[in-house]
Amino acid sequence: MARLPRLVIPGQPQHIIVRGNNREPIFYRDEDYRFYLEKLEQACDKHQCDVHAYVLMTNHVHLLLTPFTEQGMGKMIQMLGRYYVQYFNHENQRTGSLWEGRYKATLIDSEYYLLTCYRYLELNPVRAGTVDHPSTYPWSSYGYNGLGQIDPIVTPHSEYLQLGTTLEQRQLAYRALFKSHITEKTLKDIRDASNKGWVLGSGRFKQKIGQKLNRRVEPLSRGGDRKSSGYRENLKINRI
């Protein structure tokens, strides 16, 4: 079966996941992380993508970004991946693929989910047990978003900018978001949407995107075909 094209709307944020082949490491040394971030900045500049949040884990990468052209996101990932594979294979005297198939991408409802996705990304090292707080993990955007550290990769989204009128106010408000836990339901919603490439957002947002792109943007509801005789018979039995 042919794969559906990705859900891309210029100006609408995306959550992207890139994994190493067979979940194997894609970063070994600090230099690896630095090289990846350097090429990420270059690829985003060239293909008009703003990165709002990111985290580089040992065997995968999460990016929260906004593409401004229909093809920009795909071309950015392709350019970044090509540069990094050449570097990684040369440094480790290996050949062949590094990535696990296609990257995953999820269209994000910025009003309801964007800042939650910020937190989801930057809390990855905490959930993995690598650190106790995102501020101590060096390979994420938390240093910029929460602490005001210089990071040329990050471009604040308008939802982030609304957290305060000054840099200090925004950083304080952003750090306060991390005092509350992301619920298990929200974690599941993010993971399900990310793994399947569905839209992550409110029902109204999904309907709007579905109409705009003229395609399905979430899985079909369970329960079978409501027009089938089997479904109607089942319903009759269960009502008795």
N, C-alpha and C positions, 0 to 999 in steps of 0.2 A: 504494500500500500504506500502511495506517495505521501511524504510528510507535508503537513500543512506549513505554509510560510509563517515566519515569525510574526507575532503581533507587534508591529512597530508604528508609532505615531510620533513624528517629529515634535519635540518639546515636551513629551510625556516621559517621566522617569521609568527606568528599567532596573530590575535586580538581576545581575548576571552571576552565574557560577561556572568556573572553569576548573576541572579536576584533572589530576594526573592519571595516566593510564594504569588501570588495576589498583587505583588508590595509592600508588607509589609516590615517594617524595618528589617534589619538583623544586624544592629549595634545600640546600645543604649548608651553605655558608652565608654570612651576612652580605657578602659581595653579590650573591645570587638575588637576594631580596632587593638590594640597591639597583642592580642592573634592570630587574623587572620594572621597578617603579620609574626609573629613568625612561625606559621605552614606553611605559604606559603614558607618561606625560607627553612624549613626542607623538605617539599614535593618536591621542585624544586631540591634541592641537591640530594635527593634520586633517583629521576626519570629523571635526566639530562635535565633540562630545564633552560634556561637563561632568566631572567626577565629584560626587557629593560625599561619599563615604566609601571606604574600602577596608579589607582585611586580607592579609596574605598569611595563610596557614601552611603547614609543612607540605601538604599534598593537594591543596586546592586554594582557590582565590574567590572572594566575593567582591563584586563591584556594585555600587549604586550610582547610576549615572543617567544623564539625559542626553540623548542624541538629537541633533538639530537637522539632520537630513535622513531620508528613508534608508539609505544604504550605509550611513556613517558608522553605526554600531558594528555591523558585520565586518566592514572594512577595517575598523579600528582593532577588533579582536584578531582578525586575520594577520594584520601587520605586526601586532604585538606578539602573537604566537610564533610567527615565523622568525622574528628577531631572537626571541628567547630560546627557541629550540636550537637554533644555530649556536648560540652562546653555550647553552647547557650541554649539548652533545660534545662540543669542543672541549669544554672544561672537564668533562667527565669521561672523555675518550669512549663515547658510545655513539650509536647510530639509531635511526628509526624514530618512530612517533613518541611523543611525550604526553599527548593529551588523550583523555578518555572521550572519544567521539565528539559530537557537537557540544558546544557550550550551551548552557541552559539560560533562558531569558524570560523574565516575567514582567509584564506591564503593570505599573503601580499606580493606584489611586492616591495621588499626593495628599489630598485633603485628610484622608482617614488613616493611611498606612505609611506615609513616607518617613516620619520621624520614628515610628516603630521599627521600620526597616533599618534606619540608621543604627538604632540600638541593637537590633538583631545581628547585624554585621559585626559591630565593634565588641559585642559580648561573646563572640565565637570563641576567643581564647579562654574566657572564663568557663564557658560550658564544657570546653575540652579539658579543663583542669590544668591548663598551661600556666595561668596566672590567677591571682585572686581578684584583680580589678583591671579593667581595660586600660587604665592610665599607665600600667607597668608593662604593657605589651608594645614593643617598638614598631611593629609593622602594620599599623592600622591608622585610620584617620582620626582616632579619638584625641590624639595630641593636638590636632588643629581644632576640632569641633568643641572639645571640652576644656582644653587648657590654653588655647591661643598660640600654640607653637607654629612656627613657619612651616608651611607645606605647600609647595608650588603646584601640587597635583589637585588639591581640593578647591572647588568652586561652590560656595554656599548656595543651597536652593532657597527659593523665596520663603518656603515654610520654616526653614531654619532662621532666616533673617527676621521673621516675625516674632521670634522668641524674645527680642529686646531691641532697644534703640541704639545701644552701644555694644561694642565687642564684649566688654566685661559682663554686661547684662545677659547677652546671649549665651556666653559660656557658662555663667552661673545657672541659668535656666536649663541649659542642656545637661549639665552635671546632675541637676535635680531629677531629671527624667530617669536616671539610672538608679534612683533610690527605690523605685517600684519594679516588681518583676513583670516580665512578659508572661501572660497567661499561657497555660498549656494549649488551649484552643487556638490562640493567636499563633503560637509556634507551629502548630499543626497546619493552620491555614497557610502560613508562609511557606512551609516545607512542601505541602501538597501543590500549591501554585507553582513553586519553583521547579519541582521535579517534573511536572506535566506541561509547563509552559502556559498555564492559564492566566487570566487577569486576576490580580489581587486587589480587591476593592469592595465597595458597597454594592448592593443589588442594583441601585440606580446607575452607578458608574458602569457596571458590567453591561447593563442594558444599553446604555449610551454608546459604549465602545463596540458592542456587537452590531448595533445598527450602523455605526459609522464604517466599520470594516466589512459588514455584511457576511459575518461568519460566527460560529459558536465560540464563546470565550470562556466557558466553564464546562465541567463534565455534566452529562445528562443526569437528572435526578434518578435515584434508584426506585425500583418498584415495577419495572417492566413497561411495556407498551400499553397505555391506557385505552387504546382503541381495540385491543385484541379481545377475543371472546374468552380466552384463558384468564386474562386480567380481570374482566368483569365477573366471571364465575368465582374467582378467588375472593373478590371484594364482597360478593353476595354471601359466601360461606362465612367470612370473617365478621359479617354484621349480625349473624344469627347468634 
